[in-house]
Amino acid sequence: MSNIQRVDPPLAAPEKETLLAFLDYHRATLLQKVNGVSDADLRRIMTPSGLSLLGLVKHLAYVEIGWFQETFAGEDLYPVPWTKEDPDADFRIEPHETTADILAFYIAQVERSRTITATASLDDIVRNARDEEYKHMQLRWIIVHMIEETARHNGHADLMREAIDGSTGE
Amino acid sequence: MSDIQRIDIPLAGSEKEIMLAFLDWHRATLLQKVHGVSETDLRRLMTPSGLSLLGLVKHLAYVEMGWFQMQFAGEKHPIPYTDEDPNADFRIEAHETTADILAFYAAQVERSRAIATAASLDDLALIFHHETPDKAGQKPSLRWIIVHMIEETARHNGHADLMREAIDGSTGV
């Protein structure tokens, strides 16, 4: 993901190839939605709930970490920005964080996710069920969830981008 | 889909079971997002491009029909959009009631479910409306169609999230 070229998912392929292609399609869509937007507009809070385009990228980077590195692979959770008192901190861009920092951080997490999924089976079970009810969770569930979560946030990005400069499009 | 209860998605299962559960979850999410909104606000155009909450439901009904009935199963059905008016399926006409649109969506979802249940994920669509020169003659599998329906419905639910928040401040997954 060094550039933001988007590849159409193959029309008739096996399960894993199809799922990973749709997830990559939405990761690239997110990067397209932030491309060409000024630093000020990327940080502009666009909804009463506090969403910004760059905040979405930061949030989705931590979503990639949480599902693939922490839950599935059982790695120690990267230091996270949120706390019980400040649960949405991962949506907030701090003054010292640059756009380049956030994009590089997102891309690095996507690369880690790809490495983890490349060598695993969709039937594999999570190593670190954060919750007792997650103990039977398959990689299959995580990838389909990542598709729908990234797609839904791209729906948020669609309307924020349209409000910023009028541009729309899949 | 007579009510809008959302069912938790099984954490482990077969490919088809998991995929269809995620799709149903997003269909129910859409209905939750329009639930409790006044008639006026459901039809209010909320973006410069002309989106409304009820227009999203109408559009997604035609998306269900287009992918499952018309392309996968090869059926023919009347559609509101034309080359000159390509976004007509996002527009609520004066004679259409909210109940009409919700019933139409629910009916298309039922047809989609029946078609998906009876087929294999490797089965190919009989017709493909989006053929490109580099993929001439290729048809999408039912697997592709279902994953596409998940991401398209989820993305429109992202639109619904922000429209609903703008209408009454409510948010939530």
Boltz contact constraints between the chains, C-beta under 6 A:
constraints:
  - contact:
      token1: [A, 11]
      token2: [B, 138]
      max_distance: 6.0
  - contact:
      token1: [A, 11]
      token2: [B, 140]
      max_distance: 6.0
  - contact:
      token1: [A, 11]
      token2: [B, 144]
      max_distance: 6.0
  - contact:
      token1: [A, 12]
      token2: [B, 141]
      max_distance: 6.0
  - contact:
      token1: [A, 15]
      token2: [B, 15]
      max_distance: 6.0
  - contact:
      token1: [A, 18]
      token2: [B, 143]
      max_distance: 6.0
  - contact:
      token1: [A, 18]
      token2: [B, 147]
      max_distance: 6.0
  - contact:
      token1: [A, 22]
      token2: [B, 147]
      max_distance: 6.0
  - contact:
      token1: [A, 22]
      token2: [B, 151]
      max_distance: 6.0
  - contact:
      token1: [A, 47]
      token2: [B, 165]
      max_distance: 6.0
  - contact:
      token1: [A, 49]
      token2: [B, 171]
      max_distance: 6.0
  - contact:
      token1: [A, 136]
      token2: [B, 11]
      max_distance: 6.0
  - contact:
      token1: [A, 136]
      token2: [B, 12]
      max_distance: 6.0
  - contact:
      token1: [A, 137]
      token2: [B, 11]
      max_distance: 6.0
  - contact:
      token1: [A, 138]
      token2: [B, 12]
      max_distance: 6.0
  - contact:
      token1: [A, 140]
      token2: [B, 18]
      max_distance: 6.0
  - contact:
      token1: [A, 141]
      token2: [B, 11]
      max_distance: 6.0
  - contact:
      token1: [A, 144]
      token2: [B, 22]
      max_distance: 6.0
  - contact:
      token1: [A, 147]
      token2: [B, 151]
      max_distance: 6.0
  - contact:
      token1: [A, 148]
      token2: [B, 22]
      max_distance: 6.0
  - contact:
      token1: [A, 148]
      token2: [B, 150]
      max_distance: 6.0
  - contact:
      token1: [A, 148]
      token2: [B, 154]
      max_distance: 6.0
  - contact:
      token1: [A, 151]
      token2: [B, 151]
      max_distance: 6.0
  - contact:
      token1: [A, 151]
      token2: [B, 154]
      max_distance: 6.0
  - contact:
      token1: [A, 151]
      token2: [B, 155]
      max_distance: 6.0
  - contact:
      token1: [A, 152]
      token2: [B, 154]
      max_distance: 6.0
  - contact:
      token1: [A, 152]
      token2: [B, 157]
      max_distance: 6.0
  - contact:
      token1: [A, 152]
      token2: [B, 158]
      max_distance: 6.0
  - contact:
      token1: [A, 154]
      token2: [B, 155]
      max_distance: 6.0
  - contact:
      token1: [A, 155]
      token2: [B, 155]
      max_distance: 6.0
  - contact:
      token1: [A, 155]
      token2: [B, 158]
      max_distance: 6.0
  - contact:
      token1: [A, 155]
      token2: [B, 159]
      max_distance: 6.0
  - contact:
      token1: [A, 156]
      token2: [B, 158]
      max_distance: 6.0
  - contact:
      token1: [A, 156]
      token2: [B, 162]
      max_distance: 6.0
  - contact:
      token1: [A, 159]
      token2: [B, 159]
      max_distance: 6.0
  - contact:
      token1: [A, 159]
      token2: [B, 162]
      max_distance: 6.0
  - contact:
      token1: [A, 162]
      token2: [B, 47]
      max_distance: 6.0
  - contact:
      token1: [A, 168]
      token2: [B, 49]
      max_distance: 6.0
